[in-house]
Amino acid sequence: MELIYTYHPVWIFGAILLGLLYAWFLYRKDTLLEEISTATKWIMASFRLLAVTLIAILLIGIVFERFVERKEKPLVFIAHDNSASILLNKDSAYYKNEYPNQLTELSAKLSTKFDVVNYRFDDVLKEDKTFDYQGKKTDVSEVFHRIFDQYTNRNIGAIILSTDGIYNAGANPIYAVNQKSFLPIFTIGLGDTTTVLDAKVEKVDYNEIAFLGNEFPVIVAYAGIKLKGRKAKIELYNGTTKVGQKDVDFNTSDAQGEVKFLVKASEIGYRKLTARITEFDGEQTLKNNSFSFYIEVIDGRQKILLAAEGPHPDLAALRSIIDKNKNYEAAFKRFEDVKSTSEYDLIVLHNYTAENDLLNKVIENGAVPCLFILGNQSNINAIGNMKIGMSGNNNGLEEISSVINSNFKEIVLSPQVLDLLSMVPPLQAPFQGIEYSSALDILAYQKVGSIQLESPSIYFTQKSKSRIGVIVGEGIWRWKLADQARNKTTLNFEEFFGKMMTYLALKENKDPFRVNINNEYTEGEQVIVSAELYNKSFDLINTPEVSFNYNNEKNEKFESYFLKSNEAYRLELGQLKNGLYNWEAKTTFQGEVYMIKGTFLVKEMKIEFLNSVANHQILRSIAKQSNGEFYFNNELNLLADNLLKRDDLVTVVYQEKTFDDLIDYKWLFVLIVLLLSIEWFMRKYHGAY
C-alpha cells in the first residue's frame, strides 16, 4: 500500500499542530472545569485534539494506492440453434422437449468451474435459454462475431455450438473461426445427415409489380431428391384458381429444373399466387412443397416525357435511369410532336426552344413538374419570361463545375455520390448575362476554376402546384462515364439523378394527418409504423389519440393505439405472420375526423425449409481448426467431462491497482462523531458547555 498526497505531506504536521492549538486554547483556562481533575481534562482535550486533527487530515486529501487480486473464471458460451430447420427430421419431438433440458443440465454441470452464458441464435444472437424453433434464417458466423466483439479482453474459455450445420445467411462460419483460431469451439451435431426423399419448390422468380391487362412471367425452380424415375406436377394458383400446370420428370436421384408460367394481370391490387409441387409419401416435411408470393397489379407507371429538338446523350443517360425504376416509364418526343401533356407526371426539357405553344402554357401555369437542362440551343430569354427563377439572354457557353449546397436538405445524397460530384467533368453552361431569383432552393452552386460563385448550377422552385428543376448546363452524360471510369459502376450517377427526378415528380402531401408505413415487410422483420398530425398553422402536434386497426387475410382483427413520441406518433406491431394486411388509422382533432386506409404485405420466408439434411462436416471442420472437438447430441456428458478436465481453460488472476480516498472511509466519520460526542457529554456532565 502506498499513500498519495494531494498536498505536501508536511501539512500532516500542520493538522496535528492545529489540533493541539485548538485543544490547548479550549481547555487552558476554562473556569467551569476548575473543580475536575487534571486527568479528566487531559482526556477531554485528547478527544478534541484527535477529532480536529482527523478533520484537518481529511481535508489534505490523502489517497491509498493498493493492489488487489481479481479472479476471473473462464467464460464458456453455449449457443443453440433456434431455427426451423432443427425440427425437419424424425427426432423433432426430442429436440422440442428433451434436448433443451439436456442443455440446461450441461450448463449447470459446467457452472461448477466456468462462468456459463447461454445463447440462442437464428439470424440474430440472443442471451436466452428458451427455444421455439421459429427462426426463419440461420447465421452461424453472427455467433462468433458477436461473442468476439462483445467479450474482447475477457477470459473466454470456449464456445459450444449446438446446431445442424445448415446456414443460409451471413458469411461462411469457417472464415469467422479463422479470425480467432486460438479459441476452442466445441460443436454438437444435431439433425439427420441422411438424404431423405423430398420434392420441393426451391425458388420462384417473379416481378413484384405487374400492369393491369399485361401478362407477367413466373419462373418456378424445383428439385426432387431420391425420386428418380417418378413424375410430378407443378401447379400455379392465383388465389384458389389454378392458372397453370406443368408436368416434370425426375431423371436422376437429385433432379433440378425450372418451369415458366405466363399469368395475366386482371385485377388491381395485391394478388396472392402459390406454386405447388406434387406431395409424395415418405417426405420428411411438406412445408417446402409450396411457395406463396404476392404481386401488386397497378394501373400503370408514372410517365416521364423526354422532350428535345432531337436525340442527345444527356437524354439517353436519363432514360437509362428511368428504365431501371419499376415505378416510371419514359417516352421521347421532339418539341414539335408534343400535342398533349396530361398523361405525364414529369417533363424533361433539354435545350428548350420555347416554340411549342402547348408546352409554353404548361410551364407558365405550372401544370406539370418540369426539369430544364439549359444549353447552347436553349432560348434563355423566352424561358426567363416564363418565371422559373432566372432571366437573361444567350451569350455563348462556358464550362462550369458544381459544388453541392450542404444546406439543401430535401434530397439526401450518399457519401459516394458526393465524392463523384466533386470530380465530374464540367457542364457546358450559358455564358454570363443570367440573373437568378433570390427565392430558389439551390442544390448546387456554380464553380469556375477554383472560384465558387453565388449562382446556382442546379436549383428548384415552385410554380403553382408543380416543382420546377433547372440544370444550368448540358453534358451530364459525361458524369455517367466518369462514374463508370472511377467506380466501375454507374449506381452513383443513377442515385443522384434518380432522386432528383423522384423529388420533382412526387406529388406533395399536404394532408394534416399522415401515416408512414412500408408497403412490404419480410417475415421475421419488425413492423414499425409512424404518424404525424399538423394543426392549421402546420405545426406538428400529438395531442389527440390515434388508433391503428388492421386485419389479416383470415379477417382476424387487431386494435392498437400509437404511442406519443416527441411531437409525433410511433407504433411497433412486432413480427407478423406472412400475408396481406389491411389497415386503418384514425384520429379526431378539433371536431374533425381524419382517417387513412391502406394495405401492407408480409412476405413469406421459407429458406429454412429448403434444406433438411444436416451438415456435420462443417461442424467437424470448425472444431478441428479451433482446437475443439465434435460431439453428437447424445454425448453431452462426455463433452462436459472433457471440458472440465482441460488444463488450458483456467481461472485468470489479475492484479488491479485501486485508489481509495481517505475521506471515503465511513468508519473515520463515525470515529470523529464518536470523539466529539463523548467529549461533549463529559463537558456537559461536569457543568461546562
N, C-alpha and C positions, 0 to 999 in steps of 0.2 A: 504494500500500500504506500502511496506517495501523496504528500499534501501539495496542492496548488493554491497559490495565493493571488487574489485579485489585486491586493495592495501589498506593499513590502512587509515581510514578517516582523519587522521591528514594531509594527503597530500593535502586535500582541502585548508587548511590554507596556505600550500606551494604554491598552484596555485594562491591564492589571492595575496600572497606576491610577487610572480613572476610578476603578472600583475601590481602591484603598482610600483615595481622597474623599470619595463620596461617603464611605462608611465612617471615616475619621471626623469629617465635618458634622455628620449627623449625630454621632454619639459622644463627641469630646466634651460638650458642656450641656447635656440635656438634663435640666434641673428636675424634670419629672421622674428621672430614673436614678436619682442620687441615693435612694434607700436600698436599691437592689445590689446584689453582689457584683464584683468586677467580672467574675467568670461568666455570669449570665449576660453582661454587656458584651463581652467578647464573642459569645455565641451568637447573639443577635447581630452584631456588627459583621461577623463572618458570613451569616446568611445574606446580608445586604451586599457585602463585598462580592460573593460568588454570583449572585443574581445580576448585578450591574456588569461585572466582568464578562459573564457569558453573553449578555445582550450586546456588549461592545464588540466581542469577538465575532458574533454572528454578522454584525454589520461590516466587518472587514471582508467577508466573502471568501471563506476557506472551502476548497473543493477537495474531496478524497478521490484520488485516481487508483483504481484497483483492477485486477484481472480476475475474471470468473470463467469457469468452465461450463460449456453448454453441450449437452449430448443430443445428437440427432440420429434417431433410428433411420435405417434405410426406408425409403418410400417405395412401396410396391403398388402398382396400379393394375386393377382388374377391369378390363374393358370388354363388355359383352355386346355382341351384335344384336340390335333390336329391329333389324329389317325384316320384311315379309318373307324373304327367301328362306329363312331358317325353318319355316313351317312347311316348306314344299317337299316333304318326304313322309315316309310311313311312320316316323317317330315324332310327328308333330305334337301329339298329346304329351309325350315325355318332355319335350322342350318347353311346353307351356306350363306344366305342373311340377315335375320333379327336378328338372335341371336347375331352375332358379334357386331352389332350396340347397342343392349341392354346391352352388357357387357361394351361397351365404355361409355354409359350413367351411368352405375353403378360406373365405375371408376371415372367419373367426379363428381358424387354426393358425393362419399366418400372422394374425394380430398379436400373438404371443411374443413375436420377435421383431415384427416390422410395423410401420405405420401404413395401413392399407387404405387406399382410396378407390371407391367403386364407381365405375362409369358405365353408361350405356351409349351406344352410338348407332347412327344410320348415316345420314348425310351431315349431321352435326353431333358433337360430343357433349353429353350432359352428365353431371355428377348425380347418379341415381341408381338405386338397386332394383327398381321395378321394371318389368318388361311387358310390353303389349304386342310387340312384333307388328307394328303398324307402319314402320319406316318405309318410305317409298323409294329411297335410294341408299346406296352403301358407299361411303367414302372412308376407306381404311387409313389412307395417308393422313386424314384430318386428325386421327387419334394421336399419331406420333408428333405431328406439327404442334398441336395444342399442348401436349404434355411437355415437349421440349421447350416451347416458348414460355409457358406459364411457370415451370419449375426450374428455370435456369439458375445455376449456382446452388441448387439444393442437392441433398444426398439421395439421388434417385437410384434405387436398387435394381428394379426390374419392372417390366411391363408384361402382364399376362393378357394375351389377346385371344378371346373366345369368339370364333366366327367360322363360317363355312368357306371362307376364302374367296367368295364372289364379291367383286367390287365393280361398280358401274358409274362411279363419279370420282372426281379428283384424279390425282396422279397415281402411277404405279407405286404401291406401298414400299416396294423394294428400294426405290430411289430415296424415299424418306428415311428408311432404315440406314442407308449408306452414309447419311449425314451424321448419324450418331452411332457409329458401329461399335463403340465401346460399351453401349448399354445392352445388357442381355434381354432378349424378348422371348418369352415362353408362349408358344401358340397351342391352342386347344382346337382340334379339328372337329367341327360339327357337320351335320348333314350327311348326305349319301353321295359317294363318288361314282356310284354305278349309273351308267347311262340307262335311262328308262324310256319307254315308249311315250312319244309326245308329238302331237300335231299342234302347231301354234301359228298365230298371226304375229310375225316379228316386228313389222313396221308398216305404217300407212303414210304415203306421201300425198299431200293434197294442198291446194291453195286455200288459205284461211278466208279469203273473200272471193265471192263469185257475183256475177252481174245478172240481174233478172233477165230471163229468156235465153241466156247463153248455156252451153254445155261446158262442164268443167271435168278434168280428169282426176281419177282416184287410182293410185297405184298401190296394190296390196302385196307386201313381201311376206312369204310364208316359209315354213320349214316342217319337215317330217322326219322324226328320229325313230329308227327301228321299225319303219313302216314300208320297207322295200316290197314292191310288187302290189301295193294296195292303192286305191284311188280315193280321192276326196273331192268335196265340193266347197268352193269359196263363194259365199253369198254376200251381197251388199244390200243393206236395208236403209231406206230413208224413213225414219220413224219406225212404223210397223209394216211398211210397204216394201216388198222386195223389188229392187230396181235393177238387179243384175246377178248373174250366176256364171261361174267358170268351173270347168272340171279339170283337175290336175292329177297327174300320175306320179307316184313316188318310185323312181327308178333305182335309187340307192338307199342304203340304210341311214344316210344323213343327207336327205334331199333338201334343196333350197330352190326358190324361184320367186317370180312375181307375176301378177296378172293386172291388167288395166281395165278400168271401167270408165265410161263416159256418162255423166249424170246431168240432167237438165235442171237448171235453177228456175223453179216455177213459182216460188213464194218468197216474199221479202221477209227478212228476219233470220234468226239463228235456226239452222236445220240440223237435227241430230242424225248422223249416219253411223251405221255399225257394220263392220266387216266380220264375218264368221267363217270358221273352217270346221269341217266335219269332226264330231267328237267320237273317239274310238274307245272301246272297252279296254281297261288296263292303264289308262292315262293317270299319272300321279296327281295332276291338277288340271282343271278345266278353265282356270282363270285366264290362261293365255290363248284360249280358242276363239276369243272375240276381242275386238277393239272398237270402242266408240269414240267418235270425234264430232266436232261441230264446224259447220261452215256458215259464215254470215253472208246472206244474199242481200245485196244492196241494189238500189235502182240505177246507180251509175256513179262514176267518179266525178270529182271536181275537175272542170276543164280549164286548161290554160292555153290561151292563144298567143302564139309567137308571130308577131307581125313585123314585116320589114319590106324594103324595096326588092330584096332578093336574098338568096341563101347567104349565110355568113358563119364563120367558125364559132363566133360567140353563141349564136343560136343553137348550133349543134352541141356545144358544150352544155348549155342549159337543158336541152332536150334529153341528153343522156341522164341527167339528174331526175327529170320528171318521169321518164320511163321506168326508173327503178322504184318509184314511190307508188305503192298499190292504191293510194287514195287519189292520185291525179292522172290525167291523161293530157297529152299535148297535141295541138293542131298548129300547122304553119300556114299562113296566108300572106300574100302580098297586100300592101296597103290598099291598093285599088280593088282587091277582091273581097274586102271585108264589108259585108252587107248587113250583118246583124251581130250584136254583142250580147244579147240577153242570155245566151246559153253558156257564157264564160264566167268563171269565178275570178280570173286574173288575166290581164292583158300585158304582155311584154312588148314594148315598142322600141325597136332597135333603129337608131338613126331616123327618128320620126321626121317626116317632111311636112306634116300638117296640111296635106292636100285632100284628105278624106273627111268630108263634112260630118259623116256619122261619128267617126272617131273623135273629131273635134268636140262635138256636143257631149259625147260620153265623158271626155276628160273634163270639160268645163263644168258639167253637172255633178261630177264625182259619182257617176252611176255604177262604175265597175272599178275595183282596185287596179292600178297600173304600175308597171315598173319601166321607167325610161332608161335606156342606155344611150347616152349622148356621144356623138362622134362627129366626123367631118361633114357628113351629109345632113346632120340634124338642122332643122330650121329653128335656131335658138330664139330668134325674135318672136316667131309665132307661138312657140312653146311657152315663152315667158309671158305672153299675153293671156295664157290660159290659167295663170296664177297658181303655179305649182311650187312656189318658193324661190324662183330665180327669174332673172331678166337679163337681156343683153343681145349681142349680135355675134355672128360668125366671124372670127378673125384668125382662122387657121388653127393648127394643132400644136400642142406641146406635150412633152412626156411628164406625167406626174405619178408619184408613188402614193401609197395610202398608209396612214397611221391610225390605228384603231382608237376611238374615243373610249377611255376606260370608264367614263361616267355614264355611258349608254348601257342601261340595264335590261332593256326589253328583249334582247337576244343574247343568250349566254353561250359563249364560244369556248371550246376546249383549249387547253394549252397548246396542243398540236396544231390547231387551226391558227392560233395567234402567232405561233412560230412560223407557219407557212406564209402568212400575210406580211411578215416582217421582211421577207426576202423575194417576193414575187416580182416579175418584171413590171415596169411602169405601164400605165394606160396612156392611150393617145386621147388627150382631152382638148376641148375647145379652148383656144388661146385667149386669155385675158378678157377684159371688157364685160365680164359676167358679174352681176351683183346677186347676193343671196339674202333671203329674208332672215331676220334675227330669231324668228319663231320656228326653228327647224329642230327635228330630232336627229342629231348627227351621229352616224355610226362610225365614220372615218373622216379624217382631215386630209387635205392635200399636202404633199411634201415634194418640193422641187430641190433636187440635190440633197443637201443636208439641212435645208431650211423647211421647217414646218409652217404652213400657212394657216390662217384662220378660216379659209374657205373649205367647205366640205367636199370630199370626193364621193361619199355615199351618204345620202340622208333620206329621211322620211318626213312626210307631212300629211295632214288630214284634210280631205276635201269632201264636204257633205258627210255621208256615212262610209266613205271608202278611204283606204290608206293609199298614198302615192309614194313610190320609191324612186329615187334618181341615182344612177351611177354615172358620175361625170367622167366619161372616157370609155373607149372601146378597146378590145383586146383581152378580155377576160379569159379567152381560150388559152392564152399563154400561161395563165395561172394553173390551169389543169395540167399542162405539160410540165410545169415546174414542180407540182406536187408529185407527179409520176417520177420525175428525174431525181427528186430529193428523197422521197419516202417510199418509192416503189409501189405506190398506191395513189388513187385519186379520192380516197374517202374524205380527206380534209377539205378539198375543194367542194365536194358534194355536200358536206355538212354545212359549210358556210353559205352557199347559195341556196341549198335546200331549206335551211332555217329562214333565210331572207324571204323566199317565195311563200313559205308557210305563214310567216308573220304578216305578209301583205294580203294573202287570200283568206286568212282566218277571219271569220265574222265575229266581231267584238260582242261579248256577252255583257249586257248592261242590266240584267235582271238583278234585283236586290237580294235574291236568295239563290245560292249556288251550292251544288254538291260535286265534290271531286272524288271519282271512283274509277278504277281501271275497268276496261271492257273485258279483260281476260286475266285470270289467275291460274296458277298451276296447283294441282292437288298437293297439299302439304305447305303451301305458301300462306303467310298471314294476310288476311283480307282486312285492309285498313281504309276507312272512309273519313273524309273531312268535309266540312261545310262552312259556308260564310254567309252572313246576313248583314245587309247595309241599310242604314236609315235614309231618309230623304236627302240628307246632306252628303250621302255616300260615305259616311263614317262606319267603320267596321264595329259591330256590336255582337254581343252574345247573351242578351238579357232573357229572351223567351226560351222555353224548352223546344227542342227539335226531336221529333220522333223518326225512327227508321224501321219500317216494316218490310219484310221480304219473305218470299216463299219459294220452295223448290219445285221440281217437276212433279212431285207427288202431291203438290198443293199443301204441304206442311207449312204452317205459318209461324213466323218468328217475329217478336216485337222487341224493340230495344230503343234506347234514347242516347243521343250524343252526350258526351262529357264536354264541359266547357274548358277550353284550353286557350290561355291568353285571351285574345279577343275573338277567337273563332271556336269551332267545334271539332271534336275528334271522336271516332268510334272504332274500336277494334273488334271485329267479328271472329277473329281466330282462324283456325284452319277448317275449311268447309269441305264437305264431300263433293266429288265431281258432279257436274250437272249445270243446268241453266237456271238462273235465279232471277225473279222479277222483284223489283224493289220500289218503295215509295217513301220519300222523305217529306215531312210536313211540319209547318210551324205557323203560329198566328202572332202577328205583330201589329199593334195599333189598330185592331179591329179587322185587319185584312189577313186572309188565309193564303199562304204560299205553299205550293205542292209541286214536287218534281218526281217523275217516274222514269224508270229505265230498267235495263237488264245487264247482268254480267255473267260471265262464264267461268266455271272452274274446270280446267282440263284434267282429264284422267291421266294418271301416271301409272304405267304398267311395266316399267322397266325391270322391277324386281321379279316378275313372273316369267320373264323370257328365258331365264337360265336357272334350272333347278339342280344342276349337277355340281356338287361341292368341289372346290379346287384346293385340295390339301397340299399339292405340290408347292404352291406359292407360300403356304404356311411353313412348310419344311425349309424352304429357301430363306425365309425371314429369320427363322430360328437359327439356322446354320450360320448365316452371315453375322448375326449379332452375338454369337457365343451362347445362345439359349438352347432350348430343346422343344421338340414337338411331342404333344400328347393327344390321345383320344379322349373323348368326353367321359369315358368310364375309368380314367386314370388320374382323377383329381387328387386322391390321397397320395399317390406316388409323386405327383407334382409338388404337393405341399411338403412332403418329407424331403425331397431333393432340394427344394429351395431353402428349407430350414438348416440343411447340412452344408450349404455352400459357404465357403470361407471368404469369398470375395464380396459378400453382402454384409458389411459390418457397420456397427454404430460409429459415427464420426464424432470426435471430441474437438470442439472449437474453444479457443481462448479468446474471450472478448474483453476489451478494455471498457470499463464503465466509469462514469464521473458522477459522484454524489455530492451535491451541495450540502454543507453542514446545516444550513438553515432549513433543509427539508426533513431533518430528523425530528420526528414529533416528540420523542422522549425528552429532547432538550427543552422544548416548550413546556412540557409537563413539569420538568425539574425546576425551571425558572418560576413557574406559577407556584409550585410547592414551597420553594425557598421563601418567596415573598409572602405567601400566606402564613407560613409558620412564624416568620418574623413579625408580621402584623398582629397575629394572635398573641404572641408573647408581649409585644408592646402594649396592647390593649389590656392584657391580663395584669400588667404591672402599672397600669394607670397612665400610660403615655398615649400619644396619638400620632 
